[in-house]
Amino acid sequence: MKIFLGFVGCRLNQSELEILAADLRSAGHEIVADAQQAQAAIINSCTVTAAADADSRQMVHRLQRLGVQKIYLTGCWVSVQNQDDQPFPEGVILVHNLDKMKIPSLFFCNTAETQLGRAARIPLPGKARRTRAFIKVQEGCDYHCTFCITRIARGRSISRPLEQIMQDIQSAIQADVKEVVLSGTQLGGWGKDLPEKRTIAYLVGAILEQTNIPQVRLSSIEPWDIQSDFLPLLTNPRFCAHLHLPLQSGSLSTLKRMGRSMHPEEYSSLVQKIRSLNPDIAITTDVVVGFPGEDDLEFSESLSFVRNMEFAGGHVFRYSLRTGTPAASYPNQVDGLEKRARNGSMRSVLQESAKRYRARFVNRMVPVLWEKGQRSGAEGWIMEGLSTNYIQVQAASAMDLWNTLSRVKLKEDHGACMIGEICQDNR
């Protein structure tokens, strides 16, 4: 059977699709990039914001219009939906998050006796195609941020065993993957529920010691999960010089209402410590604007803090009311137009600091993993990729260097990417 895989949202959702794809291939099915060719589809949905809800809904409708016969809809959006209030169309099969990884065995095996074996990794086709392999290491979250619906949708934190993670990484290595990205709902929670009480630093260290994967990158990790045993990793050349540390607000009073576990001063101190060990590391973040009760003074405090932190980039989200979360019932909800204005101001600050960060690397060498290429003339290619410190890079090449690591001298900043010169094709 030809199956289309789609997702909305985070890297964890993509890492789950990669696992599903391997299991489906093992059962004899084909993963296709074009939904019009598919007889069935699996959608891994998201509900972190109202916009994510809308995107998930639109993906279902688009696949139905394209004639996909059966759509298996799973993910966070499904887990928090009241099906009586919003019935789904015929042909849409809902699968709860807890049963997501059972989809191949429940719906796509020919006989009850079929035993799935994990196939070697093949990049997902179409827009989800990546040279980097997203490795799921844990599920769920034990923190209690008052605005977050994801912790409700995914439940408590559960770590995947080290052996399973290593198997996935070895499968990626056998497929010539150059970089793995460790992903999870609460990535820094890995190991806390295991009998040995391990830490995320232990996991990364084990991967670096026991495998020859060229590069290891982390997806988003809460700043308070960066403990002293993590710091030595920052100088390891195989550990990508990039940390995404969600801030959410630079105002102490706003953070308290959010239920966040780190004050701005503590966050700043942590970043200073990280930068003292690796001055070139890219620190990116998430910020929410328009949280209930955020007045002009609190927003000004948050904006000033973000400006002073000199982030290498980040995402800004307008607060989105999520039914079932404590913040949904908070008083003094911020007007939509005001949230939009604050969103623009915060984005501008992050864009300017990102520009200053990129400027530091003009005429410097960085390792780049090429993720896509496009023909340029009869004999050339324009390659696009990501540096270890999270800079989008474009460079001319005489050949297609997809899934190749190169050393690149960055020449100029074009905003969306930096233009570089390949100095050594392979490393």
WONORWO-V69034 format. One record per pair of residues at least 12 apart in sequence whose ideal C-beta (glycine too) atoms are under 10 Angstrom apart, sorted by the first residue. I is the first residue (numbers start at 1). GAP is how many residues later the second one is. Records with the same first field share a line. If there is no record, write none. Layout:
I->GAP  GAP
This chain:
1->23  26  27  28  29  31  37  38  39  68  69  107  109
2->27  28  29  30  32  33  35  36  37  38  39  66
3->17  18  21  22  24  26  27  28  29  32  34  35  36  37  38  39  65  67  69  100  101  105
4->27  28  29  30  31  32  33  34  35  36  37  38  39  59  62  64  67  121  122
5->12  13  15  16  19  26  27  28  30  33  36  37  38  39  67  119  120  121  123
6->29  32  35  36  37  38  39  50  53  54  56  57  65  118  120  121  122
7->35  36  37  38  39  48  49  52  67  68  117  120  121
8->35  36  37  38  39  40  43  44  45  46  47  48  49  50  51  67  68  69
9->35  36  37  38  39  40  43  46  47  66  67  68  141
10->34  36  38  42  66  124  140  173  174  175  209  210
11->119  121  123  124  125  170  171  172  173  176  206  207  208  209  233
12->32  34  63  64  122  124  125  126  127  138  142  171  172  173  175  207  208
13->30  31  32  33  61  62  63  87  115  121  123  170
14->30  110  114  116  118  119  120  122  167  169  205
15->29  118  119  120  121  122  153  165  166  167  168  169  204
16->26  28  58  59  81  84  85  87  118  120  123  167
17->14  25  26  27  83  107  111  117
18->103  104  105  106  110  112  115  116  117  118  150  153  154  165
19->81  82  85  99  102  115  116  117  145  149
20->22  24  52  54  80  81  82  83  84  88  104
21->21  83  98  100  101  102  103  104  107
22->82  94  95  96  97  98  99  100  146  149
23->78  79  80  81  82  85  86  93  94  95  96
24->16  18  79  80  83  84  85  92  95
25->79  91  93  94  95  96  97
26->78  83  88  89  90  91  92  93  94
27->77  78  81  82  83  87  88  89  90  92
28->80  81  82  86
29->75  79  80
30->95
31->91  92  93  94  95  97
32->93  94
33->91  92  93  94  95  96
34->32  91  92
35->24  27  28  30  31  32  33  36  91
36->27  30  31  32
37->29  31
38->25  28  29  30  31  32  33
39->28  29  30  31
40->23  28  29  30  31  32  51  53  67  68
41->18  19  21  22  23  25  27  28  29  30  31  32  51
42->28  29  30  31  32  33  51  53  58  61  62  65  66
43->13  16  17  20  25  28  29  30  31  32  34  35  49  52
44->12  15  28  29  30  31  32  33  34  51  53  56  59
45->12  14  15  28  29  30  31  32  33  34  35  36  52  108
46->29  30  31  103  104  107
47->28  29  30  31  32  33  34  102  103  105  106  273  275
48->28  29  99  100  101  102  105  269  272  274
49->98  100  239  268  269  270  271  272  273
50->268  270  271  272
51->266  267  269
52->23  24  25  97  98  268
53->23  24  27  28  96  267  269
54->23
55->22
56->17  19  20  21  22  25
57->16  20  29  31
59->12  14
60->13  17  28  29  31  32
61->28
63->28  29
64->25  26  27  28
68->23  24
69->22
70->21  22  23  37
71->17  18  20  21  22  23
72->20  21  22  23  28  31  34  35  36
73->15  19  20  21  22
74->19  20  21  22  23  24  25  26  27  28  29
75->20  21  22  25  78  79
76->21  73  74  75  76  77  78  109
77->20  72  76
78->14  16  17  18  19  22  75
79->15  16  17  18  19  21  70  71  73  74  75  76
80->17  69  70  72  73  242  243  244
81->13  72
82->241
93->13  14
95->12
96->57
97->42  43  56  57  58
98->41  42  56  57
100->39  54
101->35  38
104->12
118->46  49  50  53
119->52  56
120->50  51  52  54  55
121->12  14  47  48  49  50  51  52  53  54  55  56
122->53
123->52  54  248  279  280
129->242  243  273
130->47  49  51  239  241  242  256  273
131->45  46  47  48  238  239  240  241  254  255  271  272  273  274
132->40  45  46  47  48  49  83  85  108  237  239  254  271
133->35  36  38  39  40  42  44  45  46  47  48  80
134->34  38  45  46  47  48  49  83  85
135->25  29  30  31  33  34  36  37  42  45  46  47  48  49  72  78  81  82  84
136->24  28  29  32  46  47  48  49
137->22  23  24  25  27  28  31  45  46  47  50  52  53  54  63  66  67  70  81  82
138->16  19  20  21  22  27  44  45  46  47  48  49  50  51  52  53  54  55  56  62  65
139->15  16  17  18  19  20  21  45  46  47  50
140->13  14  15  16  17  18  19  44  45  46  49  53
141->12  13  14  15  16  43  44  45  46  48  81
142->13  14  15  16  43  44  47  50  51
143->14  42  43  45  46  79  81  82  116  117  118
144->114  115  116  117  181  182
145->77  101  103  110  113  114  115  116  143  180  181  182
146->110  111  112  113  114  145  146  176  179  180  181  182  183  184
147->101  110  111  112  113  141  144  145  170  172  173  174  175  178  179  180  181  183
148->37  100  110  111  174  177  178  179
149->171  172  173  174  175  176  178  179
150->35  36  172  175
151->34  35  174
152->170  171  172  173
153->32  169  171
154->30  31  32
155->30
156->29  30  33  37
157->27  28  29  30  31  32  33  34  35  36
158->26  27  28  31  32  35  36
159->25  27  30  31  32  33  34  35  39  41  44
160->24  30  34  43
161->33
162->28  29  32  34  36  40  41  44  45  48
165->15  17  25  38  41  42
166->37  40  41  44  45
168->12
169->13  38  41  42  44  47
170->40  41  42  43
172->39  41
173->38  39  40  41
175->228
176->227  228
177->36  37  38  192  226
178->35  36  37  189  191  192  225  226  227  249
179->34  35  36  37  38  59  61  188  190  192  207  209  224  226
180->27  31  33  34  35  36  37  60
181->34  35  36  37  38  59
182->18  21  22  25  34  35  36  37  39
183->34  35  36  37
184->16  34  35  36  37
185->35
186->14  34  35  36  39
187->13  16  31  32  33  34  35  38  57
188->12  13  30  32  33  34  35  36  37  38  39  42
189->32  33  36
190->12  13  14  31  35
191->12
192->33
199->26  28  29  30  31
200->18  21  25  26  27  29  30  33
201->24  25  26  27  28  29  30  31  32
202->27  28
203->13
204->12  13  14  25  26  29  32  34  35
205->24  25  27  28  31  34
207->31  32
208->25  28  29  30  31
211->27
212->26
213->25
214->23  24  153  155  174  191  213
215->22  23  24  25  152  154  173  190
216->17  20  22  23  24
217->22  23  24  25  26  27  152  169  171  173
218->12  15  21  22  24  25  26  27
219->25
220->23  24  25  26  64  65  66  95
221->22  23  24  25
222->23  24  38  39  40
223->20  22  23  24  37  38  39  43  44  47  48  51  60  62
224->21  36  37  38  42  43  46
225->20  36
226->17  19  44  45  47  48
228->45
230->13  44
231->42  43  45  46  47
232->45
233->44  45
234->39  40  41  42  43  44  47
235->42  43  46
236->42
237->130  151
238->150
239->39  42  149
240->41  42  127  129  146  147  148  149  150
241->37  38  39  40  41  42  71  125  126  146  147  148  149
242->39  40  41  42  70  71  144  145  146  147  148  149
243->27  28  31  35  38  39  40  41  42  69  147
244->38  39  40  41  42  67  68  69  70  71  146
245->17  22  25  26  29  38  39  40  41  64  66  69
246->14  16  21  38  39  40  41  42  68  69
247->13  15  17  20  21  24  36  37  38  39  40  41  55  58  59  62  64  67
248->12  14  19  37  38  39  40  41  43  54  69  71
249->15  38  39  40  42  45  49  50  52  53  54  56  57
250->14  17  18  35  37  48  49  50  51  52  53  54  55  56  57  58  59  96
251->13  40  43  44  46  47  48  49  50  51  52  53  54
252->12  13  46  49  50  53
253->40  41  42  44  45  48
254->34  35  37  38  39  40  41  44  45  47  48
255->12  36  43  47
257->34  35  36  37  41  69  70  73  75
258->30  33  34  36  61  68  69
259->66  67  68
264->37  38  40  41  42  44  45
265->40
267->18  38  42
268->37  40  41
270->13
271->12  14  38  39  40
272->37
275->35
278->111
279->81
280->32  77  80  81  84  86  108  109
281->31  107  108  109
282->29  30  31  72  75  76  105  106  107  108  109
283->26  27  28  29  30  31  70  74  106  107
284->27  28  29  30  31  66  70  73  106
285->21  24  26  27  28  29  30  31  65
286->28  29  30  31
287->15  16  18  19  24  27  28  29  30  55  56  59  60  62  63
288->14  27  28  29  30  31  32  39  51  54  55  58
289->13  14  27  28  29  30  45  49  50  51  52  53  54  55  56  57  58
290->27  28  29  30  43  44  45  46  47  48  49  50  51  52  53  56
291->26  27  28  36  39  41  42  43  48
292->27  29  34  35  36  37  38  39  40  41  42
293->34  37  38  39  40  41
294->25  38  39  40  44  45  48
295->37  39  43
296->42  46
299->35  39  40  42  43  46  47
300->45
302->40  43  44  47
303->39  42  43  45  46
304->45
305->44
306->39  40  43  44  47
307->39  41  42  43  45  46
308->41  45
309->40  41  44
310->42  43  44  46  47
311->38  39  42  43  45  46
312->38  41  42  43  44  45  46  48  77  78  79
313->37  38  40  41  42  44  45  77  78  79
314->32  33  35  36  37  39  40
315->32  35
316->26  27  28  29  30  31  32  33  34  35
317->22  26  29
318->16  18  20  21  22  24  25  28
319->14  15  20  23  24
320->19
321->12
351->64
354->36  37  59  61
355->58  60
357->32  33  34  56
358->31  33  34  52  54  55  56  57  59  60
359->51  53  54  59
360->29  50
361->26  28  30  32  48  49  52  57  59
362->47  48  49  50  51  56  57  58
363->46  47  48  49  58
364->44  45  46  56
365->22  42  43  44  45  55  56  58  59
366->20  21  22  23  25  27  40  41  42  43  44  52  54
367->18  19  20  21  22  26  38  39  40  41  57  60
368->15  16  17  18  19  20  23  24  25  26  27  33  36  37  38  39  40  42  50  52  54  59
369->16  17  18  19  24  32  33  34  35  36  37  58
370->13  14  15  16  23  24  25  27  30  31  32  33  34  35  36  38  52  55
371->12  13  14  15  21  22  31  32
372->12  13  28  30  31
373->12  24  26  27  28  29  31
374->20  26
375->25
376->20  21
377->19
379->19  20
380->16  17  18  19
381->14  15  16  17  18  19  20  21
382->12  13  14  15
383->12  13  14  16  17  18  19  21  23  25  37  39
384->18  32  33
385->16  17  18  19  20  21  23  32  35
386->31
387->21  23  31  33
388->17
391->17  19  22  26  27  29
392->22  23  24  25  26
393->13  15  17  24  25  26  27  29
394->14  20  22  23  24  25  26
395->13  14  15  16  22  23  24  25  26  27  28
396->23  24  25  26
397->25  28
398->24  27
399->26
401->21  24  25
404->18  21  22  23
405->19  20  21  22
406->14  16  17  18  19  20  21
407->13  14  15  16  17  18  19  20
408->12  13  14  15  16
409->12  13  14  15
